[in-house]
Amino acid sequence: ESSKPNTPTSGSSFGLGFKRRASSSAARVKNVANRFKARVTETRRRLSSSGRMESRVVKVSDNVIRKHRVFPSEIAAMQYVARHTTIPVPKVLEVVKSEFPGGLGLTLDMEYIDGYEMQYAPENDWPGLLEELKGYIVQLRKLEHPRPGRVESIDGSKIRDIGITSNNTIGPFNSVHAFHDHLGFSQVRTLEDQQNHW
């Protein structure tokens, strides 16, 4: 009586490979989710330390959110993205000048869009959410600046980016080169040139 080695069939081999790939994909999604949550936590910490986590956003009705101390560039950016993409940006309803400690500012009434923070989404929803978010980022990257070559807010005003300037503003800049020089990259370029020369 002959005996045959117990080898997996091609079907079972394919099944094992598929499971390994699915497991690897799930691990990557979970890793992205964890990094996203850590980034949210860090951003909240930095906003809090810069004094920008004060209660500035209030829901005034079922359909309206009110935000105080809004910068004109923020409103212009919302409207620009709404006009040129399919990203669900809240509709700007009304903008009025208001008086706050330290001077005048803008108060924005905008459409309320129901939802929850992405970091609290069930783990099974993450693959679809990340794919949707990827589509939004692709659309944002395809947007064309009204004044090509310049580094500035969409309305031509100074840049305000907590990742670069905390709560201060810089610019606007006539070119990316000028922007990099302001950040100190010119020193890096000088060192690179010296290394290449050596």
C-alpha positions as CSV (number, residue, x, y, z in Angstrom):
1,E,0.0,0.0,0.0
2,S,1.6,3.3,-1.1
3,S,1.4,6.4,1.0
4,K,1.3,9.9,-0.3
5,P,2.9,12.9,1.5
6,N,0.5,15.1,3.2
7,T,1.0,18.2,1.0
8,P,-1.5,21.1,0.8
9,T,-3.5,21.4,-2.4
10,S,-3.2,24.5,-4.6
11,G,-6.5,25.7,-3.3
12,S,-5.5,25.5,0.4
13,S,-2.2,27.1,-0.4
14,F,-4.0,30.0,-2.1
15,G,-6.2,30.2,0.9
16,L,-3.3,30.5,3.4
17,G,-1.6,33.1,1.2
18,F,-4.8,35.1,1.1
19,K,-5.2,34.9,4.8
20,R,-1.6,36.1,5.3
21,R,-2.2,39.0,3.0
22,A,-5.5,39.9,4.6
23,S,-3.8,39.7,8.0
24,S,-1.0,41.9,6.8
25,S,-3.4,44.4,5.4
26,A,-5.4,44.5,8.6
27,A,-2.2,45.1,10.6
28,R,-1.3,48.0,8.3
29,V,-4.7,49.6,8.7
30,K,-4.4,49.2,12.5
31,N,-1.0,50.7,12.5
32,V,-2.2,53.7,10.5
33,A,-5.2,54.1,12.9
34,N,-2.9,54.1,15.9
35,R,-0.6,56.6,14.3
36,F,-3.6,58.8,13.4
37,K,-4.9,58.7,17.0
38,A,-1.4,59.6,18.4
39,R,-1.2,62.5,15.9
40,V,-4.7,63.7,17.1
41,T,-3.6,63.5,20.7
42,E,-0.3,65.4,20.0
43,T,-2.2,68.1,18.0
44,R,-4.6,68.6,20.8
45,R,-1.7,69.0,23.2
46,R,0.0,71.6,21.0
47,L,-3.3,73.5,20.5
48,S,-3.8,73.6,24.2
49,S,-0.3,74.8,24.9
50,S,-0.7,77.6,22.3
51,G,-4.0,78.8,23.9
52,R,-6.2,77.9,21.0
53,M,-8.3,75.2,22.7
54,E,-10.6,77.7,24.3
55,S,-14.3,77.3,23.8
56,R,-14.7,79.0,20.5
57,V,-17.2,76.7,18.8
58,V,-20.8,76.5,19.9
59,K,-23.8,74.7,18.4
60,V,-26.5,77.3,18.3
61,S,-29.3,75.2,16.6
62,D,-29.8,71.8,15.1
63,N,-28.3,73.0,11.8
64,V,-25.9,75.8,12.7
65,I,-22.5,75.9,14.3
66,R,-21.0,79.3,15.5
67,K,-17.2,79.8,15.7
68,H,-15.6,82.8,17.2
69,R,-12.3,84.5,16.4
70,V,-12.1,83.1,12.9
71,F,-9.5,84.4,10.5
72,P,-10.6,85.6,7.0
73,S,-8.2,83.1,5.4
74,E,-9.9,80.2,7.1
75,I,-13.3,81.3,5.7
76,A,-11.7,81.8,2.2
77,A,-10.1,78.3,2.4
78,M,-13.5,76.7,3.3
79,Q,-15.2,78.4,0.4
80,Y,-12.4,77.6,-2.1
81,V,-12.4,73.9,-1.2
82,A,-16.2,73.7,-1.4
83,R,-16.2,75.2,-4.9
84,H,-13.5,73.0,-6.3
85,T,-13.9,69.6,-4.7
86,T,-16.5,67.2,-3.5
87,I,-15.2,67.3,0.1
88,P,-18.1,67.8,2.5
89,V,-17.1,71.3,3.8
90,P,-19.6,73.1,6.1
91,K,-21.4,75.8,4.2
92,V,-20.6,79.4,5.3
93,L,-23.9,81.0,6.4
94,E,-23.0,84.3,7.9
95,V,-19.8,86.2,8.9
96,V,-20.0,89.2,11.3
97,K,-17.5,91.4,13.1
98,S,-17.5,90.9,16.9
99,E,-15.6,92.4,19.7
100,F,-13.4,90.2,21.8
101,P,-10.8,90.8,24.5
102,G,-7.9,92.3,22.6
103,G,-9.9,93.7,19.8
104,L,-12.3,93.0,16.9
105,G,-12.6,89.6,15.3
106,L,-14.8,87.6,13.0
107,T,-17.7,85.3,14.1
108,L,-18.7,82.6,11.6
109,D,-22.0,80.8,11.4
110,M,-21.7,77.7,9.4
111,E,-23.7,74.6,8.5
112,Y,-23.7,71.8,11.1
113,I,-22.6,68.4,9.7
114,D,-23.4,65.5,12.0
115,G,-20.7,62.9,12.6
116,Y,-18.1,61.8,15.0
117,E,-14.3,62.1,15.3
118,M,-12.5,59.6,13.2
119,Q,-10.4,58.3,16.0
120,Y,-13.5,56.9,17.7
121,A,-14.7,55.0,14.6
122,P,-15.0,51.2,15.0
123,E,-12.0,49.3,13.9
124,N,-13.9,47.5,11.1
125,D,-14.8,50.9,9.6
126,W,-11.1,52.1,9.2
127,P,-10.3,50.6,5.8
128,G,-13.3,52.4,4.2
129,L,-12.6,55.6,6.1
130,L,-9.0,55.7,5.1
131,E,-9.9,55.1,1.5
132,E,-12.4,58.0,1.7
133,L,-9.8,60.2,3.4
134,K,-7.3,59.3,0.7
135,G,-9.8,60.5,-1.9
136,Y,-10.1,63.9,-0.1
137,I,-6.3,64.3,0.0
138,V,-6.0,63.5,-3.7
139,Q,-8.5,66.2,-4.4
140,L,-6.7,68.7,-2.2
141,R,-3.4,68.0,-3.9
142,K,-4.9,68.7,-7.3
143,L,-6.1,72.1,-6.3
144,E,-4.4,74.9,-8.2
145,H,-3.2,78.0,-6.4
146,P,-4.8,81.3,-7.7
147,R,-1.3,82.8,-7.7
148,P,1.1,80.0,-8.8
149,G,4.5,79.9,-7.2
150,R,3.6,81.9,-4.1
151,V,3.4,80.6,-0.6
152,E,0.5,82.2,1.2
153,S,-3.0,81.7,2.4
154,I,-5.7,81.3,-0.2
155,D,-6.7,84.9,0.1
156,G,-3.1,86.2,-0.3
157,S,-2.6,86.9,3.4
158,K,0.0,85.6,5.8
159,I,0.4,81.9,6.7
160,R,-0.8,80.6,10.1
161,D,0.2,76.9,10.7
162,I,0.6,75.6,14.2
163,G,3.1,73.0,12.9
164,I,5.4,75.8,11.7
165,T,4.6,79.0,13.6
166,S,2.6,78.0,16.6
167,N,0.0,80.8,16.9
168,N,2.1,83.4,14.9
169,T,1.9,84.3,11.2
170,I,4.7,84.4,8.6
171,G,4.9,85.5,4.9
172,P,3.4,85.8,2.4
173,F,6.3,84.7,0.2
174,N,6.9,85.2,-3.5
175,S,8.4,81.7,-4.0
176,V,8.9,78.4,-2.3
177,H,12.6,79.2,-2.2
178,A,11.9,82.4,-0.2
179,F,9.7,80.3,2.2
180,H,12.4,77.7,2.7
181,D,15.0,80.5,3.3
182,H,12.7,81.9,6.1
183,L,12.6,78.4,7.7
184,G,16.4,78.2,7.7
185,F,16.7,75.7,4.8
186,S,19.2,78.0,3.1
187,Q,21.8,76.9,5.7
188,V,21.0,73.3,4.9
189,R,21.5,74.0,1.2
190,T,24.8,75.7,2.0
191,L,26.0,72.7,3.9
192,E,24.9,70.4,1.1
193,D,26.8,72.5,-1.5
194,Q,29.9,72.3,0.7
195,Q,29.6,68.6,1.0
196,N,29.2,68.2,-2.8
197,H,32.2,70.4,-3.3
198,W,34.3,68.4,-1.0
